């Protein structure tokens, strides 16, 4: 006989109560280094635009206005990226891994170990420079990454990957 009892939603655990661990300390420096590689050349070009003796006046005003807008946008983007990096966090629990991201639009992903089919650790040149790595999880039914946690210390990412894969195998066979 099939029974489908109603569950009181007030008694369910809340994702907001998960104690998230901050990303590795060098993560913010890595994010800001990525921003700087893109922003500094634009900001230097903007300063040069202000220093060049240009004429006629409408051209001078248009270029300086454009350079100022781009400069303010890049500074604002740097501020946003810094605070987004600080807002990220992750948690390892008995049966799942949780990841929080977003500053304005907050998102929390909780991935049960039993859903994990494959996990990999990747590290780009800048991440390696800071001793960081990205842990990627793939689940059944998809070919793309279902959860990606950037900003972990490289040894920690490998340890987490091994732990989660070990638990995904043992939980699925019980």
C-alpha positions in Angstrom: 0.0 0.0 0.0 1.3 3.4 -1.0 1.3 6.1 1.7 2.3 9.7 1.0 2.4 11.6 4.3 2.4 15.3 4.3 5.6 17.0 5.6 5.4 20.1 7.8 7.6 22.6 5.9 8.3 24.5 9.1 10.3 21.5 10.5 12.6 21.2 7.5 16.2 22.2 7.9 17.1 25.6 6.4 19.9 26.1 4.0 20.6 29.5 5.6 21.6 27.6 8.8 24.5 25.9 7.2 27.8 27.3 8.6 29.7 28.2 5.4 33.5 28.1 5.4 35.2 31.1 3.6 37.2 30.5 0.5 41.0 30.2 0.9 42.6 33.5 1.8 44.5 33.9 -1.5 41.2 33.6 -3.5 40.4 37.3 -3.2 43.9 38.2 -4.4 43.5 35.8 -7.4 40.1 37.4 -8.4 41.5 40.9 -8.1 44.6 39.9 -10.1 42.3 38.6 -12.9 40.4 42.0 -12.7 43.7 43.9 -12.8 45.0 42.0 -15.9 41.9 43.3 -17.7 41.3 46.7 -16.0 44.8 48.2 -15.8 45.4 48.5 -19.5 42.0 50.1 -19.9 42.7 52.5 -17.1 46.1 53.4 -18.5 44.6 54.1 -21.9 42.0 56.3 -20.2 44.7 58.3 -18.4 46.6 58.7 -21.7 43.4 59.9 -23.3 43.2 62.6 -20.7 46.8 63.7 -21.1 46.8 63.9 -25.0 46.4 67.4 -26.4 43.5 66.8 -28.7 41.5 69.0 -30.9 38.8 69.8 -32.0 37.0 70.3 -28.7 34.0 67.9 -29.4 36.5 65.1 -30.1 38.4 65.9 -26.9 35.2 65.9 -24.8 33.9 62.7 -26.4 37.1 60.8 -25.8 37.6 62.1 -22.2 34.0 61.4 -21.4 34.3 57.9 -22.8 37.5 57.2 -20.9 36.0 58.5 -17.7 32.9 56.3 -18.0 35.0 53.2 -18.8 37.3 54.1 -15.8 34.4 54.4 -13.4 32.9 51.2 -14.7 36.1 49.3 -14.2 36.6 50.6 -10.7 33.0 49.7 -9.9 33.5 46.3 -11.4 36.6 45.8 -9.2 34.6 46.7 -6.1 31.8 44.3 -7.0 34.2 41.4 -7.8 36.0 41.9 -4.5 32.8 41.7 -2.5 31.5 38.8 -4.5 34.7 36.9 -3.8 34.4 37.6 -0.1 30.7 36.5 0.0 31.4 33.0 -1.4 31.5 30.0 0.9 31.3 26.2 1.0 30.4 23.5 3.6 31.0 19.8 3.7 28.3 17.9 5.6 27.8 14.2 6.2 25.8 13.5 3.1 26.4 16.6 0.8 28.4 19.5 -0.1 27.0 23.1 -0.2 28.2 26.1 -2.0 27.1 29.7 -1.7 27.7 32.5 -4.2 26.4 35.8 -5.2 26.3 39.2 -3.6 23.1 40.7 -4.9 21.5 37.5 -6.2 22.4 35.0 -3.5 22.5 31.3 -4.6 23.1 28.2 -2.5 23.6 24.9 -4.2 23.5 21.7 -2.1 24.7 18.6 -3.9 24.2 15.1 -2.3 27.1 12.8 -2.6 24.9 10.1 -4.1 24.3 12.2 -7.2 28.0 12.7 -7.9 29.2 10.6 -10.9 32.5 12.3 -11.5 34.6 15.1 -9.9 37.8 16.8 -11.1 40.2 19.3 -9.8 41.5 22.0 -12.2 43.9 24.8 -11.8 44.8 27.6 -14.3 48.1 29.4 -14.3 46.9 32.2 -12.0 45.3 29.8 -9.6 48.5 27.8 -9.5 50.4 31.0 -8.7 48.2 31.4 -5.6 48.1 27.7 -4.7 44.4 27.4 -5.6 42.2 25.0 -7.5 38.7 24.6 -8.7 36.7 21.5 -7.8 34.1 20.5 -10.4 31.3 18.0 -9.9 29.3 16.2 -12.6 26.1 14.3 -11.9 24.1 11.7 -13.9 22.2 12.9 -16.9 24.4 15.9 -17.9 27.6 16.5 -19.6 28.3 19.9 -18.1 29.5 20.9 -14.6 26.7 20.8 -12.0 28.7 22.4 -9.2 32.0 24.3 -9.5 33.8 25.6 -6.4 36.6 27.9 -7.2 39.0 29.3 -4.6 40.0 26.2 -2.7 43.5 25.5 -1.7 44.8 22.9 -4.2 45.6 20.1 -1.6 42.2 20.7 0.0 40.4 20.5 -3.3 42.0 17.1 -4.0 41.2 15.8 -0.5 37.6 17.0 -0.9 37.3 15.3 -4.3 38.6 12.0 -3.0 36.4 12.1 0.1 33.2 12.9 -1.8 33.9 10.3 -4.5 34.6 7.7 -1.9 31.3 8.6 -0.1 29.3 8.7 -3.4 30.4 5.1 -4.2 29.6 3.7 -0.7 26.3 5.5 -0.4 25.1 4.4 -3.8 25.8 0.8 -3.1 24.0 0.5 0.2 
